[in-house]
Amino acid sequence: MSSRPPGSSTPDPAVARAYVACGYLLGRRGDELLAGLAGATANVPLATALSHPNRTERARVLATALAEVARAVHEQRLL
């Protein structure tokens, strides 16, 4: 999935999005969504979108992100 060298301190953006989406699904909110991500990934736009004040918008964003994760797992891109 990634062309980054092993040991790189910054995860692939797709992996960072998957991490944030799954964390949100499991109940993480706010800064907790980024806790555990290394490097300069503190600016994962998905984390900001999941903080939107409108619940319907958050649900739409989460559904899109989780569908992307499911596709990636199905296609074996997130291994």
C-alpha positions in Angstrom: 0.0 0.0 0.0 2.7 2.4 0.9 5.9 3.5 -0.9 7.3 4.8 2.3 10.5 3.2 3.6 10.3 0.9 6.6 10.7 2.8 9.8 9.4 6.0 8.3 8.0 8.2 11.1 5.0 9.4 9.1 2.4 6.8 8.2 0.8 6.7 4.8 -2.1 9.2 4.6 -4.5 6.4 3.8 -3.4 4.5 6.9 -3.8 7.7 9.0 -7.3 8.2 7.7 -8.2 4.6 8.4 -6.8 4.9 11.9 -8.9 8.1 12.6 -12.1 6.6 11.1 -11.8 3.3 13.1 -10.9 5.2 16.2 -14.0 7.4 15.8 -16.2 4.3 15.3 -14.7 2.9 18.5 -15.6 6.0 20.5 -12.5 8.2 20.3 -13.2 11.9 19.9 -11.2 15.1 19.6 -7.5 14.8 20.2 -7.9 11.1 21.0 -8.4 10.5 17.3 -4.8 11.5 16.5 -3.3 9.9 19.7 -0.8 7.3 18.6 -0.1 8.6 15.1 3.6 9.4 14.6 5.1 12.3 12.8 3.4 15.2 11.2 0.0 13.6 10.8 -1.5 15.8 13.4 -3.2 17.5 10.4 -5.4 14.6 9.3 -8.4 16.5 7.7 -10.7 13.6 8.5 -10.3 14.3 12.3 -11.4 17.9 11.7 -14.4 16.8 9.6 -15.5 14.3 12.3 -15.7 17.3 14.7 -18.3 19.0 12.6 -21.1 20.4 14.8 -23.8 18.8 12.6 -24.4 15.1 13.4 -25.6 14.3 9.9 -22.5 15.7 8.3 -20.3 13.7 10.8 -22.2 10.6 9.9 -21.8 11.2 6.1 -18.1 11.8 6.5 -17.6 8.7 8.7 -19.6 6.5 6.3 -17.4 7.6 3.4 -14.2 7.0 5.4 -15.3 3.6 6.6 -16.3 2.6 3.0 -12.8 3.6 1.9 -11.3 1.4 4.7 -13.6 -1.5 3.8 -12.6 -1.3 0.1 -8.9 -1.1 1.0 -9.1 -4.1 3.3 -11.0 -6.0 0.6 -8.4 -5.1 -2.0 -5.7 -6.0 0.5 -4.2 -2.5 0.4 -4.2 -1.9 4.2 -2.0 -4.7 5.3 
